[in-house]
């Protein structure tokens, strides 16, 4: 089992009504996709905001990551909508 720190930013923080949490994952070598799947199982609003096709990015330890990115205990995952400049 590994322990992860999750951070929710912008609209996700508002939708989930929390800015972050510690999550225990019962897997030896989980991926970002495993975490997303686990969070979707919580139901609405998690399943809606993290659904395939929704504009959500993930950073692991402040570096952009994909669903196949491997995780280690104490990693920080930040979930956020894409940001555009102007």
VENCORFEN-V667075 format. One record per helix or strand of 2 or more residues. SS is the DSSP state (h for helix, s for strand). FROM is the first residue (numbers start at 1). LEN is the number of residues. Records with the same first field share a line. If there is no record, write none. Layout:
SS->FROM-LEN  FROM-LEN
//
This chain:
s->2-7  20-6  57-4  63-3  76-5
h->11-6  32-9  46-4
//
